[in-house]
Amino acid sequence: MELEKSDCRYFVSYSGMKLPLKLVNELSDSELDNRNTFFRGYFDAKERLIRCEKVVYGEVELLHCYRYHESGGLQEAKITGLDDEITVLAFDQQGNPVRG
């Protein structure tokens, strides 16, 4: 994943339960100074979310990394929580979870 070529933006929260997360209420850089919690989203050239970090008091508390099929649908989600345990979810071309 090439984060240096991605677009990084900040958000208050997310909506929905489906992956990838839908980040909402975008924040400007100046609005981050007074926030204890926010989401940092990295977007590729097609405006797809490729990395999402929940930042709490300066520390990344939750991390989602996404890969997409050529068709544009979500292919894989790697989710890292507070315990640093990584959960990997795979999806078929239609967006359905692939059972292992």
Phi and psi restraints in degrees (range 20) as a CNS / XPLOR table:
assign (resid 1 and name C) (resid 2 and name N)
       (resid 2 and name CA) (resid 2 and name C) 1.0 -104.6 20.0 2
assign (resid 2 and name N) (resid 2 and name CA)
       (resid 2 and name C) (resid 3 and name N) 1.0 85.4 20.0 2
assign (resid 2 and name C) (resid 3 and name N)
       (resid 3 and name CA) (resid 3 and name C) 1.0 -67.5 20.0 2
assign (resid 3 and name N) (resid 3 and name CA)
       (resid 3 and name C) (resid 4 and name N) 1.0 -28.2 20.0 2
assign (resid 3 and name C) (resid 4 and name N)
       (resid 4 and name CA) (resid 4 and name C) 1.0 -65.5 20.0 2
assign (resid 4 and name N) (resid 4 and name CA)
       (resid 4 and name C) (resid 5 and name N) 1.0 -21.0 20.0 2
assign (resid 4 and name C) (resid 5 and name N)
       (resid 5 and name CA) (resid 5 and name C) 1.0 -98.3 20.0 2
assign (resid 5 and name N) (resid 5 and name CA)
       (resid 5 and name C) (resid 6 and name N) 1.0 1.3 20.0 2
assign (resid 5 and name C) (resid 6 and name N)
       (resid 6 and name CA) (resid 6 and name C) 1.0 -95.9 20.0 2
assign (resid 6 and name N) (resid 6 and name CA)
       (resid 6 and name C) (resid 7 and name N) 1.0 166.1 20.0 2
assign (resid 6 and name C) (resid 7 and name N)
       (resid 7 and name CA) (resid 7 and name C) 1.0 -97.5 20.0 2
assign (resid 7 and name N) (resid 7 and name CA)
       (resid 7 and name C) (resid 8 and name N) 1.0 119.0 20.0 2
assign (resid 7 and name C) (resid 8 and name N)
       (resid 8 and name CA) (resid 8 and name C) 1.0 -101.0 20.0 2
assign (resid 8 and name N) (resid 8 and name CA)
       (resid 8 and name C) (resid 9 and name N) 1.0 127.6 20.0 2
assign (resid 8 and name C) (resid 9 and name N)
       (resid 9 and name CA) (resid 9 and name C) 1.0 -136.5 20.0 2
assign (resid 9 and name N) (resid 9 and name CA)
       (resid 9 and name C) (resid 10 and name N) 1.0 164.3 20.0 2
assign (resid 9 and name C) (resid 10 and name N)
       (resid 10 and name CA) (resid 10 and name C) 1.0 -120.4 20.0 2
assign (resid 10 and name N) (resid 10 and name CA)
       (resid 10 and name C) (resid 11 and name N) 1.0 145.9 20.0 2
assign (resid 10 and name C) (resid 11 and name N)
       (resid 11 and name CA) (resid 11 and name C) 1.0 -141.1 20.0 2
assign (resid 11 and name N) (resid 11 and name CA)
       (resid 11 and name C) (resid 12 and name N) 1.0 157.5 20.0 2
assign (resid 11 and name C) (resid 12 and name N)
       (resid 12 and name CA) (resid 12 and name C) 1.0 -75.3 20.0 2
assign (resid 12 and name N) (resid 12 and name CA)
       (resid 12 and name C) (resid 13 and name N) 1.0 -42.2 20.0 2
assign (resid 12 and name C) (resid 13 and name N)
       (resid 13 and name CA) (resid 13 and name C) 1.0 -159.8 20.0 2
assign (resid 13 and name N) (resid 13 and name CA)
       (resid 13 and name C) (resid 14 and name N) 1.0 -164.5 20.0 2
assign (resid 13 and name C) (resid 14 and name N)
       (resid 14 and name CA) (resid 14 and name C) 1.0 -137.4 20.0 2
assign (resid 14 and name N) (resid 14 and name CA)
       (resid 14 and name C) (resid 15 and name N) 1.0 163.4 20.0 2
assign (resid 14 and name C) (resid 15 and name N)
       (resid 15 and name CA) (resid 15 and name C) 1.0 -125.7 20.0 2
assign (resid 15 and name N) (resid 15 and name CA)
       (resid 15 and name C) (resid 16 and name N) 1.0 155.6 20.0 2
assign (resid 15 and name C) (resid 16 and name N)
       (resid 16 and name CA) (resid 16 and name C) 1.0 80.5 20.0 2
assign (resid 16 and name N) (resid 16 and name CA)
       (resid 16 and name C) (resid 17 and name N) 1.0 175.4 20.0 2
assign (resid 16 and name C) (resid 17 and name N)
       (resid 17 and name CA) (resid 17 and name C) 1.0 -116.9 20.0 2
assign (resid 17 and name N) (resid 17 and name CA)
       (resid 17 and name C) (resid 18 and name N) 1.0 -12.9 20.0 2
assign (resid 17 and name C) (resid 18 and name N)
       (resid 18 and name CA) (resid 18 and name C) 1.0 -80.6 20.0 2
assign (resid 18 and name N) (resid 18 and name CA)
       (resid 18 and name C) (resid 19 and name N) 1.0 147.9 20.0 2
assign (resid 18 and name C) (resid 19 and name N)
       (resid 19 and name CA) (resid 19 and name C) 1.0 -93.2 20.0 2
assign (resid 19 and name N) (resid 19 and name CA)
       (resid 19 and name C) (resid 20 and name N) 1.0 148.9 20.0 2
assign (resid 19 and name C) (resid 20 and name N)
       (resid 20 and name CA) (resid 20 and name C) 1.0 -70.7 20.0 2
assign (resid 20 and name N) (resid 20 and name CA)
       (resid 20 and name C) (resid 21 and name N) 1.0 157.5 20.0 2
assign (resid 20 and name C) (resid 21 and name N)
       (resid 21 and name CA) (resid 21 and name C) 1.0 -59.7 20.0 2
assign (resid 21 and name N) (resid 21 and name CA)
       (resid 21 and name C) (resid 22 and name N) 1.0 148.0 20.0 2
assign (resid 21 and name C) (resid 22 and name N)
       (resid 22 and name CA) (resid 22 and name C) 1.0 -104.8 20.0 2
assign (resid 22 and name N) (resid 22 and name CA)
       (resid 22 and name C) (resid 23 and name N) 1.0 102.3 20.0 2
assign (resid 22 and name C) (resid 23 and name N)
       (resid 23 and name CA) (resid 23 and name C) 1.0 -74.4 20.0 2
assign (resid 23 and name N) (resid 23 and name CA)
       (resid 23 and name C) (resid 24 and name N) 1.0 138.9 20.0 2
assign (resid 23 and name C) (resid 24 and name N)
       (resid 24 and name CA) (resid 24 and name C) 1.0 -132.1 20.0 2
assign (resid 24 and name N) (resid 24 and name CA)
       (resid 24 and name C) (resid 25 and name N) 1.0 159.8 20.0 2
assign (resid 24 and name C) (resid 25 and name N)
       (resid 25 and name CA) (resid 25 and name C) 1.0 59.2 20.0 2
assign (resid 25 and name N) (resid 25 and name CA)
       (resid 25 and name C) (resid 26 and name N) 1.0 72.0 20.0 2
assign (resid 25 and name C) (resid 26 and name N)
       (resid 26 and name CA) (resid 26 and name C) 1.0 -62.4 20.0 2
assign (resid 26 and name N) (resid 26 and name CA)
       (resid 26 and name C) (resid 27 and name N) 1.0 143.7 20.0 2
assign (resid 26 and name C) (resid 27 and name N)
       (resid 27 and name CA) (resid 27 and name C) 1.0 -113.1 20.0 2
assign (resid 27 and name N) (resid 27 and name CA)
       (resid 27 and name C) (resid 28 and name N) 1.0 147.4 20.0 2
assign (resid 27 and name C) (resid 28 and name N)
       (resid 28 and name CA) (resid 28 and name C) 1.0 -84.5 20.0 2
assign (resid 28 and name N) (resid 28 and name CA)
       (resid 28 and name C) (resid 29 and name N) 1.0 163.9 20.0 2
assign (resid 28 and name C) (resid 29 and name N)
       (resid 29 and name CA) (resid 29 and name C) 1.0 -56.0 20.0 2
assign (resid 29 and name N) (resid 29 and name CA)
       (resid 29 and name C) (resid 30 and name N) 1.0 -39.2 20.0 2
assign (resid 29 and name C) (resid 30 and name N)
       (resid 30 and name CA) (resid 30 and name C) 1.0 -68.1 20.0 2
assign (resid 30 and name N) (resid 30 and name CA)
       (resid 30 and name C) (resid 31 and name N) 1.0 -25.0 20.0 2
assign (resid 30 and name C) (resid 31 and name N)
       (resid 31 and name CA) (resid 31 and name C) 1.0 -77.3 20.0 2
assign (resid 31 and name N) (resid 31 and name CA)
       (resid 31 and name C) (resid 32 and name N) 1.0 -10.4 20.0 2
assign (resid 31 and name C) (resid 32 and name N)
       (resid 32 and name CA) (resid 32 and name C) 1.0 -76.2 20.0 2
assign (resid 32 and name N) (resid 32 and name CA)
       (resid 32 and name C) (resid 33 and name N) 1.0 -23.7 20.0 2
assign (resid 32 and name C) (resid 33 and name N)
       (resid 33 and name CA) (resid 33 and name C) 1.0 -57.3 20.0 2
assign (resid 33 and name N) (resid 33 and name CA)
       (resid 33 and name C) (resid 34 and name N) 1.0 -34.7 20.0 2
assign (resid 33 and name C) (resid 34 and name N)
       (resid 34 and name CA) (resid 34 and name C) 1.0 -105.4 20.0 2
assign (resid 34 and name N) (resid 34 and name CA)
       (resid 34 and name C) (resid 35 and name N) 1.0 17.2 20.0 2
assign (resid 34 and name C) (resid 35 and name N)
       (resid 35 and name CA) (resid 35 and name C) 1.0 -110.8 20.0 2
assign (resid 35 and name N) (resid 35 and name CA)
       (resid 35 and name C) (resid 36 and name N) 1.0 133.8 20.0 2
assign (resid 35 and name C) (resid 36 and name N)
       (resid 36 and name CA) (resid 36 and name C) 1.0 -87.8 20.0 2
assign (resid 36 and name N) (resid 36 and name CA)
       (resid 36 and name C) (resid 37 and name N) 1.0 -28.4 20.0 2
assign (resid 36 and name C) (resid 37 and name N)
       (resid 37 and name CA) (resid 37 and name C) 1.0 -133.6 20.0 2
assign (resid 37 and name N) (resid 37 and name CA)
       (resid 37 and name C) (resid 38 and name N) 1.0 135.5 20.0 2
assign (resid 37 and name C) (resid 38 and name N)
       (resid 38 and name CA) (resid 38 and name C) 1.0 -160.1 20.0 2
assign (resid 38 and name N) (resid 38 and name CA)
       (resid 38 and name C) (resid 39 and name N) 1.0 169.3 20.0 2
assign (resid 38 and name C) (resid 39 and name N)
       (resid 39 and name CA) (resid 39 and name C) 1.0 -110.9 20.0 2
assign (resid 39 and name N) (resid 39 and name CA)
       (resid 39 and name C) (resid 40 and name N) 1.0 134.0 20.0 2
assign (resid 39 and name C) (resid 40 and name N)
       (resid 40 and name CA) (resid 40 and name C) 1.0 -108.4 20.0 2
assign (resid 40 and name N) (resid 40 and name CA)
       (resid 40 and name C) (resid 41 and name N) 1.0 119.8 20.0 2
assign (resid 40 and name C) (resid 41 and name N)
       (resid 41 and name CA) (resid 41 and name C) 1.0 -114.2 20.0 2
assign (resid 41 and name N) (resid 41 and name CA)
       (resid 41 and name C) (resid 42 and name N) 1.0 136.4 20.0 2
assign (resid 41 and name C) (resid 42 and name N)
       (resid 42 and name CA) (resid 42 and name C) 1.0 -111.5 20.0 2
assign (resid 42 and name N) (resid 42 and name CA)
       (resid 42 and name C) (resid 43 and name N) 1.0 128.8 20.0 2
assign (resid 42 and name C) (resid 43 and name N)
       (resid 43 and name CA) (resid 43 and name C) 1.0 -120.6 20.0 2
assign (resid 43 and name N) (resid 43 and name CA)
       (resid 43 and name C) (resid 44 and name N) 1.0 142.2 20.0 2
assign (resid 43 and name C) (resid 44 and name N)
       (resid 44 and name CA) (resid 44 and name C) 1.0 -83.5 20.0 2
assign (resid 44 and name N) (resid 44 and name CA)
       (resid 44 and name C) (resid 45 and name N) 1.0 -176.9 20.0 2
assign (resid 44 and name C) (resid 45 and name N)
       (resid 45 and name CA) (resid 45 and name C) 1.0 -63.5 20.0 2
assign (resid 45 and name N) (resid 45 and name CA)
       (resid 45 and name C) (resid 46 and name N) 1.0 -20.4 20.0 2
assign (resid 45 and name C) (resid 46 and name N)
       (resid 46 and name CA) (resid 46 and name C) 1.0 -94.7 20.0 2
assign (resid 46 and name N) (resid 46 and name CA)
       (resid 46 and name C) (resid 47 and name N) 1.0 13.0 20.0 2
assign (resid 46 and name C) (resid 47 and name N)
       (resid 47 and name CA) (resid 47 and name C) 1.0 65.3 20.0 2
assign (resid 47 and name N) (resid 47 and name CA)
       (resid 47 and name C) (resid 48 and name N) 1.0 24.8 20.0 2
assign (resid 47 and name C) (resid 48 and name N)
       (resid 48 and name CA) (resid 48 and name C) 1.0 -92.8 20.0 2
assign (resid 48 and name N) (resid 48 and name CA)
       (resid 48 and name C) (resid 49 and name N) 1.0 137.3 20.0 2
assign (resid 48 and name C) (resid 49 and name N)
       (resid 49 and name CA) (resid 49 and name C) 1.0 -69.2 20.0 2
assign (resid 49 and name N) (resid 49 and name CA)
       (resid 49 and name C) (resid 50 and name N) 1.0 121.8 20.0 2
assign (resid 49 and name C) (resid 50 and name N)
       (resid 50 and name CA) (resid 50 and name C) 1.0 -109.8 20.0 2
assign (resid 50 and name N) (resid 50 and name CA)
       (resid 50 and name C) (resid 51 and name N) 1.0 -19.7 20.0 2
assign (resid 50 and name C) (resid 51 and name N)
       (resid 51 and name CA) (resid 51 and name C) 1.0 -153.3 20.0 2
assign (resid 51 and name N) (resid 51 and name CA)
       (resid 51 and name C) (resid 52 and name N) 1.0 136.2 20.0 2
assign (resid 51 and name C) (resid 52 and name N)
       (resid 52 and name CA) (resid 52 and name C) 1.0 -135.1 20.0 2
assign (resid 52 and name N) (resid 52 and name CA)
       (resid 52 and name C) (resid 53 and name N) 1.0 127.1 20.0 2
assign (resid 52 and name C) (resid 53 and name N)
       (resid 53 and name CA) (resid 53 and name C) 1.0 -120.9 20.0 2
assign (resid 53 and name N) (resid 53 and name CA)
       (resid 53 and name C) (resid 54 and name N) 1.0 129.0 20.0 2
assign (resid 53 and name C) (resid 54 and name N)
       (resid 54 and name CA) (resid 54 and name C) 1.0 -92.0 20.0 2
assign (resid 54 and name N) (resid 54 and name CA)
       (resid 54 and name C) (resid 55 and name N) 1.0 116.6 20.0 2
assign (resid 54 and name C) (resid 55 and name N)
       (resid 55 and name CA) (resid 55 and name C) 1.0 -105.0 20.0 2
assign (resid 55 and name N) (resid 55 and name CA)
       (resid 55 and name C) (resid 56 and name N) 1.0 123.7 20.0 2
assign (resid 55 and name C) (resid 56 and name N)
       (resid 56 and name CA) (resid 56 and name C) 1.0 -125.3 20.0 2
assign (resid 56 and name N) (resid 56 and name CA)
       (resid 56 and name C) (resid 57 and name N) 1.0 119.4 20.0 2
assign (resid 56 and name C) (resid 57 and name N)
       (resid 57 and name CA) (resid 57 and name C) 1.0 48.2 20.0 2
assign (resid 57 and name N) (resid 57 and name CA)
       (resid 57 and name C) (resid 58 and name N) 1.0 43.6 20.0 2
assign (resid 57 and name C) (resid 58 and name N)
       (resid 58 and name CA) (resid 58 and name C) 1.0 83.1 20.0 2
assign (resid 58 and name N) (resid 58 and name CA)
       (resid 58 and name C) (resid 59 and name N) 1.0 -4.7 20.0 2
assign (resid 58 and name C) (resid 59 and name N)
       (resid 59 and name CA) (resid 59 and name C) 1.0 -111.1 20.0 2
assign (resid 59 and name N) (resid 59 and name CA)
       (resid 59 and name C) (resid 60 and name N) 1.0 143.5 20.0 2
assign (resid 59 and name C) (resid 60 and name N)
       (resid 60 and name CA) (resid 60 and name C) 1.0 -78.5 20.0 2
assign (resid 60 and name N) (resid 60 and name CA)
       (resid 60 and name C) (resid 61 and name N) 1.0 115.6 20.0 2
assign (resid 60 and name C) (resid 61 and name N)
       (resid 61 and name CA) (resid 61 and name C) 1.0 -95.9 20.0 2
assign (resid 61 and name N) (resid 61 and name CA)
       (resid 61 and name C) (resid 62 and name N) 1.0 -27.2 20.0 2
assign (resid 61 and name C) (resid 62 and name N)
       (resid 62 and name CA) (resid 62 and name C) 1.0 -147.1 20.0 2
assign (resid 62 and name N) (resid 62 and name CA)
       (resid 62 and name C) (resid 63 and name N) 1.0 139.0 20.0 2
assign (resid 62 and name C) (resid 63 and name N)
       (resid 63 and name CA) (resid 63 and name C) 1.0 -134.7 20.0 2
assign (resid 63 and name N) (resid 63 and name CA)
       (resid 63 and name C) (resid 64 and name N) 1.0 129.2 20.0 2
assign (resid 63 and name C) (resid 64 and name N)
       (resid 64 and name CA) (resid 64 and name C) 1.0 -119.7 20.0 2
assign (resid 64 and name N) (resid 64 and name CA)
       (resid 64 and name C) (resid 65 and name N) 1.0 130.7 20.0 2
assign (resid 64 and name C) (resid 65 and name N)
       (resid 65 and name CA) (resid 65 and name C) 1.0 -121.4 20.0 2
assign (resid 65 and name N) (resid 65 and name CA)
       (resid 65 and name C) (resid 66 and name N) 1.0 131.5 20.0 2
assign (resid 65 and name C) (resid 66 and name N)
       (resid 66 and name CA) (resid 66 and name C) 1.0 -120.3 20.0 2
assign (resid 66 and name N) (resid 66 and name CA)
       (resid 66 and name C) (resid 67 and name N) 1.0 143.7 20.0 2
assign (resid 66 and name C) (resid 67 and name N)
       (resid 67 and name CA) (resid 67 and name C) 1.0 -124.7 20.0 2
assign (resid 67 and name N) (resid 67 and name CA)
       (resid 67 and name C) (resid 68 and name N) 1.0 149.5 20.0 2
assign (resid 67 and name C) (resid 68 and name N)
       (resid 68 and name CA) (resid 68 and name C) 1.0 -122.8 20.0 2
assign (resid 68 and name N) (resid 68 and name CA)
       (resid 68 and name C) (resid 69 and name N) 1.0 149.6 20.0 2
assign (resid 68 and name C) (resid 69 and name N)
       (resid 69 and name CA) (resid 69 and name C) 1.0 -68.2 20.0 2
assign (resid 69 and name N) (resid 69 and name CA)
       (resid 69 and name C) (resid 70 and name N) 1.0 160.4 20.0 2
assign (resid 69 and name C) (resid 70 and name N)
       (resid 70 and name CA) (resid 70 and name C) 1.0 -56.0 20.0 2
assign (resid 70 and name N) (resid 70 and name CA)
       (resid 70 and name C) (resid 71 and name N) 1.0 -32.2 20.0 2
assign (resid 70 and name C) (resid 71 and name N)
       (resid 71 and name CA) (resid 71 and name C) 1.0 -72.3 20.0 2
assign (resid 71 and name N) (resid 71 and name CA)
       (resid 71 and name C) (resid 72 and name N) 1.0 -11.4 20.0 2
assign (resid 71 and name C) (resid 72 and name N)
       (resid 72 and name CA) (resid 72 and name C) 1.0 106.7 20.0 2
assign (resid 72 and name N) (resid 72 and name CA)
       (resid 72 and name C) (resid 73 and name N) 1.0 -16.4 20.0 2
assign (resid 72 and name C) (resid 73 and name N)
       (resid 73 and name CA) (resid 73 and name C) 1.0 -75.4 20.0 2
assign (resid 73 and name N) (resid 73 and name CA)
       (resid 73 and name C) (resid 74 and name N) 1.0 157.2 20.0 2
assign (resid 73 and name C) (resid 74 and name N)
       (resid 74 and name CA) (resid 74 and name C) 1.0 -63.7 20.0 2
assign (resid 74 and name N) (resid 74 and name CA)
       (resid 74 and name C) (resid 75 and name N) 1.0 129.3 20.0 2
assign (resid 74 and name C) (resid 75 and name N)
       (resid 75 and name CA) (resid 75 and name C) 1.0 -102.3 20.0 2
assign (resid 75 and name N) (resid 75 and name CA)
       (resid 75 and name C) (resid 76 and name N) 1.0 -41.2 20.0 2
assign (resid 75 and name C) (resid 76 and name N)
       (resid 76 and name CA) (resid 76 and name C) 1.0 -151.5 20.0 2
assign (resid 76 and name N) (resid 76 and name CA)
       (resid 76 and name C) (resid 77 and name N) 1.0 143.4 20.0 2
assign (resid 76 and name C) (resid 77 and name N)
       (resid 77 and name CA) (resid 77 and name C) 1.0 -128.1 20.0 2
assign (resid 77 and name N) (resid 77 and name CA)
       (resid 77 and name C) (resid 78 and name N) 1.0 125.5 20.0 2
assign (resid 77 and name C) (resid 78 and name N)
       (resid 78 and name CA) (resid 78 and name C) 1.0 -109.5 20.0 2
assign (resid 78 and name N) (resid 78 and name CA)
       (resid 78 and name C) (resid 79 and name N) 1.0 120.5 20.0 2
assign (resid 78 and name C) (resid 79 and name N)
       (resid 79 and name CA) (resid 79 and name C) 1.0 -117.0 20.0 2
assign (resid 79 and name N) (resid 79 and name CA)
       (resid 79 and name C) (resid 80 and name N) 1.0 124.4 20.0 2
assign (resid 79 and name C) (resid 80 and name N)
       (resid 80 and name CA) (resid 80 and name C) 1.0 -116.8 20.0 2
assign (resid 80 and name N) (resid 80 and name CA)
       (resid 80 and name C) (resid 81 and name N) 1.0 125.1 20.0 2
assign (resid 80 and name C) (resid 81 and name N)
       (resid 81 and name CA) (resid 81 and name C) 1.0 -100.9 20.0 2
assign (resid 81 and name N) (resid 81 and name CA)
       (resid 81 and name C) (resid 82 and name N) 1.0 -168.5 20.0 2
assign (resid 81 and name C) (resid 82 and name N)
       (resid 82 and name CA) (resid 82 and name C) 1.0 -58.1 20.0 2
assign (resid 82 and name N) (resid 82 and name CA)
       (resid 82 and name C) (resid 83 and name N) 1.0 -34.5 20.0 2
assign (resid 82 and name C) (resid 83 and name N)
       (resid 83 and name CA) (resid 83 and name C) 1.0 -82.8 20.0 2
assign (resid 83 and name N) (resid 83 and name CA)
       (resid 83 and name C) (resid 84 and name N) 1.0 6.2 20.0 2
assign (resid 83 and name C) (resid 84 and name N)
       (resid 84 and name CA) (resid 84 and name C) 1.0 63.6 20.0 2
assign (resid 84 and name N) (resid 84 and name CA)
       (resid 84 and name C) (resid 85 and name N) 1.0 13.6 20.0 2
assign (resid 84 and name C) (resid 85 and name N)
       (resid 85 and name CA) (resid 85 and name C) 1.0 -78.2 20.0 2
assign (resid 85 and name N) (resid 85 and name CA)
       (resid 85 and name C) (resid 86 and name N) 1.0 133.0 20.0 2
assign (resid 85 and name C) (resid 86 and name N)
       (resid 86 and name CA) (resid 86 and name C) 1.0 -102.6 20.0 2
assign (resid 86 and name N) (resid 86 and name CA)
       (resid 86 and name C) (resid 87 and name N) 1.0 128.2 20.0 2
assign (resid 86 and name C) (resid 87 and name N)
       (resid 87 and name CA) (resid 87 and name C) 1.0 -109.6 20.0 2
assign (resid 87 and name N) (resid 87 and name CA)
       (resid 87 and name C) (resid 88 and name N) 1.0 128.0 20.0 2
assign (resid 87 and name C) (resid 88 and name N)
       (resid 88 and name CA) (resid 88 and name C) 1.0 -112.2 20.0 2
assign (resid 88 and name N) (resid 88 and name CA)
       (resid 88 and name C) (resid 89 and name N) 1.0 125.6 20.0 2
assign (resid 88 and name C) (resid 89 and name N)
       (resid 89 and name CA) (resid 89 and name C) 1.0 -116.5 20.0 2
assign (resid 89 and name N) (resid 89 and name CA)
       (resid 89 and name C) (resid 90 and name N) 1.0 133.5 20.0 2
assign (resid 89 and name C) (resid 90 and name N)
       (resid 90 and name CA) (resid 90 and name C) 1.0 -113.3 20.0 2
assign (resid 90 and name N) (resid 90 and name CA)
       (resid 90 and name C) (resid 91 and name N) 1.0 149.0 20.0 2
assign (resid 90 and name C) (resid 91 and name N)
       (resid 91 and name CA) (resid 91 and name C) 1.0 -133.1 20.0 2
assign (resid 91 and name N) (resid 91 and name CA)
       (resid 91 and name C) (resid 92 and name N) 1.0 143.9 20.0 2
assign (resid 91 and name C) (resid 92 and name N)
       (resid 92 and name CA) (resid 92 and name C) 1.0 -80.8 20.0 2
assign (resid 92 and name N) (resid 92 and name CA)
       (resid 92 and name C) (resid 93 and name N) 1.0 -178.8 20.0 2
assign (resid 92 and name C) (resid 93 and name N)
       (resid 93 and name CA) (resid 93 and name C) 1.0 -59.6 20.0 2
assign (resid 93 and name N) (resid 93 and name CA)
       (resid 93 and name C) (resid 94 and name N) 1.0 -26.1 20.0 2
assign (resid 93 and name C) (resid 94 and name N)
       (resid 94 and name CA) (resid 94 and name C) 1.0 -90.3 20.0 2
assign (resid 94 and name N) (resid 94 and name CA)
       (resid 94 and name C) (resid 95 and name N) 1.0 0.4 20.0 2
assign (resid 94 and name C) (resid 95 and name N)
       (resid 95 and name CA) (resid 95 and name C) 1.0 87.9 20.0 2
assign (resid 95 and name N) (resid 95 and name CA)
       (resid 95 and name C) (resid 96 and name N) 1.0 8.9 20.0 2
assign (resid 95 and name C) (resid 96 and name N)
       (resid 96 and name CA) (resid 96 and name C) 1.0 -86.2 20.0 2
assign (resid 96 and name N) (resid 96 and name CA)
       (resid 96 and name C) (resid 97 and name N) 1.0 142.5 20.0 2
assign (resid 96 and name C) (resid 97 and name N)
       (resid 97 and name CA) (resid 97 and name C) 1.0 -60.9 20.0 2
assign (resid 97 and name N) (resid 97 and name CA)
       (resid 97 and name C) (resid 98 and name N) 1.0 139.3 20.0 2
assign (resid 97 and name C) (resid 98 and name N)
       (resid 98 and name CA) (resid 98 and name C) 1.0 -92.3 20.0 2
assign (resid 98 and name N) (resid 98 and name CA)
       (resid 98 and name C) (resid 99 and name N) 1.0 125.2 20.0 2
assign (resid 98 and name C) (resid 99 and name N)
       (resid 99 and name CA) (resid 99 and name C) 1.0 -83.7 20.0 2
assign (resid 99 and name N) (resid 99 and name CA)
       (resid 99 and name C) (resid 100 and name N) 1.0 133.7 20.0 2
